[in-house]
Amino acid sequence: MPRFSLLLVALLVLPLGSTAQPTPDSTHQLLLADARLVDPETQTVERGALRIEGERIAAVLEEAPANFDGHILDLDGKWVLPGLVDAHVHSWGNAGPTFQEQQMLQTTGTAKMMLYSGVSAFLDLASPEDYILNLRNRQRSRGFLGADIYAAGGPLTHPNGHGTQYPGSSARTATSPREARQRMDSLAARQPDVAKLIYNPNNDRYPSMDCATMEAGIEAAQTHGLTTVVHVETWAAAHQVVTAGADAITHAPPAPLPDSTLAAMRQQGTAWIPTLAVHTELSNLIQRPRLLKKDLLRAVADSVLLAAYRDTSGLPDQIRSWIDRQDEYQTTRLDAVRKAANAGVPILAGTDAGNPGLFQGYSLHRELVLLTQAGLSNWDALAAATTAAGRFLDAPFGLQRGDRANLLVLDASPLEDVRHTQNIHQVIYRGQIVNRSDFLNEAATSVPTVPTH
C-alpha cells in the first residue's frame, strides 16, 4: 500500500497548544434518564438510566431515582452505547487523494475532531515520539479535553524500512535480535500503550527486519509487559508474526486468508485490526461521490479536501493504480475478515486515518459499515469499536458500573442499521456533556489546510 509524507516534521515545530484543562470535578453527578442502553459486551438493550459520578458510571438503574440531586439529561428513549475507539490512527490530520491538500490538525485538533464524531479514544501508531507521548502524558495528568490518546511511540523497523521515510520519524531500527532487544528496552522506558513493529519481508520498496529480529522484538516487548501490534502486508508474514506471539496484526493482505494462519491466530488469541477503510475508501470516494455528501463528513472535512476528491481529472498513475488494486482485492479482504470473525478471531475497528480517503473521526463510522459488509453482525461491529477495543487497551470502556463515562447518544438504533452511529444526538466524555460545536470549531481552526506542490 503506498504511503506518502505525512508532514510529521510539522508536529516537531508546532507547539502543543494551550489546550490542557483542569481534571473534571470528581463530585460532578449526571443522570442519563430514560435511555436505551446498548451494551455490546452482553449484546443486550435495556431501557433504564445511568448514574454518573465524576468520570465513571456509578450505577446502572432500571429507572431514574426520585432523589437525585445532580444534573438530569432526559433522553426520551434515545440509544446510548460506549464511545467509539479507533485502534489505528496517524493523528497528524487529513489528506486529499494525492496529499496535495492537507488539513493539518495536529493530534490536539484530531482529538477534538474525534470527540465531535463520537470517537472518545484512539490509538496512534506512528507520530513523533516526544510529541505524542508528552501530549498523552499531559492529557492524563492535567485533563486535556479531547478524545483519549493511546500511543505507540516510534515503531521498530529495519534501517531505511517502512516507517523511516516520514520527516521527523521516531522509528527505531534493528538489524539483529540483539539490536531489537535494545531498541525495545529503550521504547519500554517511555511507557507507550503498545509497541508497534513493522514486518514486511519481500516488500519491493522497503527492506524489512528478518524473522529472528522480529521475534526478538516481540519477545522483548513481552518481557516489559507491552502489548504488540505488528504491521503486515502478506499472510506469510502474518503467520510468522502470529506464531511469534504478537498480540495483534494490522492491515488486510490482498489474498485469501490461509486456514493454517487462521488456526494459528485462534490458537494464539491474536487480535486483528484489518483497517478495511484504508484498503477501500479512496476508491469508494472517487467512484461513489455521493459518499462525499454525508452530513458528518461535511462537518469534519475541510472543503478544500472534499473538492479534491470530486475533481479527479489530474490523478497521477500511481494513485489510479492504487484505486484499481483496492477494487481488485476488496472482496478478497472482506471475505478474509468474515472468515476470521466466524472463527472467533477478535476483530478491532481501526482505520489507518491520516492516509488518503480517510478522515479523522468520521472514517471509523465507515469502518463499521465495512465490517458489517464483511459479514460481522451489527453487535460484533459495535463491539470491535468499543468493548473489544477496551479489553485490548486495558481500558474500562463499556456500560457497566465502574466503566469510564465515555458515551455516545444516538437518535436511532445502531442495531437496526450500523450507519445510525452517524446520527449523533450527544457525546458524553468522562462524565461531561460535550459541546460538540465548540470542539468542531477548535479542531477546524487549529492549523489551516496546507496545499503543497
N, C-alpha and C positions, 0 to 999 in steps of 0.2 A: 504494500500500500504506500503510495507516495506520501512523503512528509515535506513540509515547507518550513521556512524560517518563521518561528513564532514571535520574533522580535522580543525574545526573553531578555535581551540586554536592556530593554526599557525598564524592566522591573528592577534592575540593579541601580538605575539612576533616578527613578521616580520615587518620591517619598511615600512612606506607608500611609500618610494622611492622618488627620486628627479625628479618626472615626471611633476611637475607643469610648465606651460608655460605662457608667457605673454598673456593677453587678446588680441584677434585679433584686428588689426587696424580698427577702425570704418570708416576710409576713404577708405578702400580697396574696389575696384569695380571689379566685374566679370560679364561677359555676357555669358550665355549659348545660343548659336545661333543654329537655325535650329534643334530644338528639338521637339519630340512628347511628349507633356505634358499630363501625365496620372493622372487625378485628381479623387481619389476615393470618394471624398466628393460630387462632381457633376456628377460622372460617365460619364465624357467626356474625349475625347482625342483631343487635339488641336495642330496643327503644329504652332510653334512660338518660342519665345525667353523669357528668364528670365533675368532680370537685377537685380544683387545682389549688395547691398551696405553694407559693414561690415558683420554682421551676419544675415541679413534679406533680404527677397525678396522685392525689391523696386518697381518692375513693372513686369507685365505680358504683353508681346508685341506680335503683330502679326508677326513682322519681326524685325531683328536687326537694330537699328538706325545707320545712317551713321556717326554720330559724336561722337561715344562712345570712351572715352579715356582710359578705363581700359583694363584688360586682356580679350580677347575673346577666348572662347572654342567652336569651331565649332563641333557640334555633328552629323552632316550629317544624321539627321532623327532618331537618337537613342532615346530610350524611357526613360523619366525622371518621377520619382514618388517620393513622400516624403520618407525620410529614414524610415526604419522599426523600430518597437518598440516591445520588448519582455516584456510582462506585468507580467511575473512570473519567477524570476531568483534567484538562490542562487549562488552568483558570486565568490565563492572560487576557482572554476576550473572545471576540467572534471574527470570523474571516469570510470574505467573499469567495467565489468559486475558484479564483486563481491567486488569492491572497493580495491582489492589487488594492482591495479595500479592506481595512481592518478597524474594528471597533475595539480600541484598547481600553478595557475596563480595569485592568489590574485585578488582583484577587479581591481587593476590597470592594470594587464595583461588582464583580461576579458574585460575591457572597450576598450582596443586596439584590441583584437580579435573580439569583436563585430563590431567595426568600419570597420575592414578589410572585414567582412562578409556582410556589407551593413546595419547593425543594428546600428542606431545612438542614441538610447536611450533604457534603460532597467529599470525595477522596481525590486529592490532587496527586497525580502520578509523575509529574515532571515539571517543576518550577525551580528557579534558582534557590538553592537550599537555604542560605541565610535568610533570604526574603520570606519564603513560605513558612519556614519553621518559626522564625521570630514573630511573624504575624499570627500564626496559630497560637503561640505561647501568649502573646498579648491578648488575644481573644479569650483564652481560658482564664487568664489572671485578672483581666480588667473588664470583661463583659462586652467586648466588641459586638455590636448588634448587626448581625448578618448570619447567613446560614453557617452551621458548624463546619469548621475546616478540619479535615483529616489529611495528612500529607505523608508522602514517602521520602521527601528529600531527593538526593541525587540517585539515579539508578545505577546498578552495577552492569557494566557492559565491557566490550573489548576496545582497546585503543582504536580510534577512528571508526568505531562501531556505531550502530544506530543509538541515538541519544546524545552523541557528542557533537552533532552537526549544528546544533542551535547556538546562536550567540548567547554568551553568558551561561552555558551549560554547566551544571554541577555534577555531571556524570562521573562516577568512579570507574576506573578501568583496571582490568586484570588480565594477565596472560598465563597465569598458573594458579593452581589451587592455593598455594601459599599466599600469593597476592590477593586472591579472592577473600581469604580469611582475614587478611589485614584490612582490606577495604571495608569489609562488613563490620569488623571491630570498630573502625572509625565511624561508620554510619551509626552503629548502635549507640555510641556515646552521645549522639544528637537526639536520641529518643524519638525517632519517627513513629508514626502509627502503623506503617507497614514498610517492608523492604521490597523495592521493585528490582527485578533482574530482567535483562533483555537477552534472549537466547534465540538466535535466528540463523543456524547453520545453513549453508548453501544459498544465502541471500546474495543476489548479484551485485548489490550496491554497497553493502556494508559488511565488514568482517564480523565474526561472532566469536564469543568465548567457545572453547571446546567443552565437551561434555564433562570432563573431570573438573574443570574450573567452575562450571555452572553448579555441579553437585556440591563442591566445596563451599560455594557462596550460600546455597540453601542450608547446608548443614551448619555453617557459622551463624546464619540468621536464627536458626532454631536454637542454637546454644544461648543466644541472647534473648530468647523468647519473642522474636519478631515474626509476625505473620508475613508470608512471602506471596507476592503477586508477580507472575512471570509473563512477559510479552513473548508470544509465539506466533509464527506465521505458517507453520506446517503441522500436520498431525504427527509426523515422525518426531519433530522437536517436542511437541506437546507430550508425547508418550514418555520421552526421556525425562522431561521436567516432572511429570506426574510421579513416575517411579522414584525420582529423587526426593519426593516428599513435599513438593510445593503445595502451599495452601490453596492457591488459585492460579488459573491461567486466564489470560485476557486476549481477546480477538478471536475471530472465527476463520480458520483456514478455508481456502476455496476448494474444498474436496470433501467427499463423504467421510463421516466420522467412522473410523475403523472399529470393529467390535472389540479388538484387543485393547485399544486405547480407552474405549468406554468402560471395559471391565476394570482396567487399572484405575480410572477415575472413581468408579464405585468403590473399589477396594480401599483406596487411599482417602476417600471422602473429599476429593478435590472439588472446590467450587469453580464455576466457570462464569466469567464476565464476557459474554460474546460480543458486546458492542455492535449490535446489528445496525445501529443508526449510522456509524461511520462507514459501514460497508454498503449502505443503500441510499442514504438520504441525499447525497449530492445528485445522484441520478433521479431520485424521486422529485426533487425540487425543480430540476432542469426540465424534466419531461412531463411533470404534472404541476404546472404553475399555479393551479388553483390552490395548492397547499400553501402558497405564499399569502393567501388571504385570511388565514386563520387569525382570529382576534388576539389570542395570546401571543402568537408570533409577531404580529404587527405592533404589539405593545412593547415587546422587549428588543426587537431588532431595529438597528439603525436603518433609516430609509435608503441610505446610500448602498447598504449591503443588499437589501431586498431588490433594489433596481439592478444591481449587478447580476442577480440570479434570473431576472427577467430578460435581460439583454445578453444573450449568449452567442451572438454572432461572431465574436472575436475569440472564442475559447481556443487555446493552443491545443495541438495534437496530444500532448501529454495528458491534459485534463479530459479530453474526449476519450482517450484510451482508458483512463481510469473509470469513466462513466460506463463505457462498454463492458469492462470487467465486472463492475457492480451488477449490471444487468445479467451478465452471463452466469454469475455464481450466486445470485440472490436466492433462488430456490434451493440450491445445494446447502447454503448456510442455514436457511430456515429449517430444512429437513434435519440437519445435524442438531440444532437446538431442540427440536421436537424429540428426536431420538434420545438425547441426553436427559431431557426433562422426564420423559416417560420411564426412564431407567432409574430415576431418583437422584440424579446429579443435582446438587444445589446450584441454581441459576441466580445470578445477581445482575441487577439492571445497571448498566453503565453505558455512556455514550461516546466517550473519547472527544468530548466537546473541546473546541479550540482548533479543530480541523474544518475544512470546507464542508458545507452542507449542514453544519450543526450550530446551535445557538444555546448559550449557557442558560440552563433552567428549562427552557421550552422543549429542547430535544429529548429530555427524559420522558416527557409525555408521549413523544413519538416512539421512543424505545418500548414503552409499554404496549403500544399498538402493534409494533413489530413482533414482540414476544407472543402476543395472542395470535398473530398471523402464523407464527411458527407452531402453534398448537397448544401453548400454555392456556389454562383456564384464566379467567379474569382474577380469580382468587390467587392463583400462583404468580401471575404477573405482578399483582399488587404486593405480594409477599417479597418478590425479588427486589422491589424498590423500597421496602420498609423493614419488616421484622427480620427477614433473612439477612439484609444488609447490616442491621443492628447486631445480629449474632456475629457476623464476620468481623465487624469493627469493635466487638466487645462493648457496645454502646446500648443503653436502655431505651430503644425505640419501640414503642408499642402502645397499647391501650390499657395496660394493667396498672394496678396500684404500684407506685414507685417509679414508673417509667417517666422519662423526660417529657414534659408537656409541649412537644413539638407536634402540632396537629394541623390537618388540612380539612377545611369545612367546604363541602361541595353542594351545589344546588340540585344535583341529580345523582342517581346511583351509579357508581363505577362498576357495579356487578352487572347491571343491565347493559352497559357499554363502557369499556375502559376509557374511551375518549372523553367521558364525562369528568375525568380528573382535570380537564382544562376548564371546567365550569366552576371556577373558584369563587366561593362566597366570602371566605375569611381564612386567614392564616393566623395560627397561634404559635408563637415562638417562645419557648422557655416560660410558658405561663402568661405571656403578654399578648394582647391583641395587636397585630401588626397593622400599622397604617401603610398599606401597600403602595398607595400613590406617592407618598414621601420616599419610600425605598426605591421606587422606579425612577423618580426624578434624580435622586442622589446617584444611583448607578449610571444613569444615562449621561450625566454631566461630569463623571469622574475624570475621564480622559476622552477627548474628541476622537471621532473617526479619522484615521490617517490614510489617505490614498498614497500608495507607494509606486514608484515607477523605475 
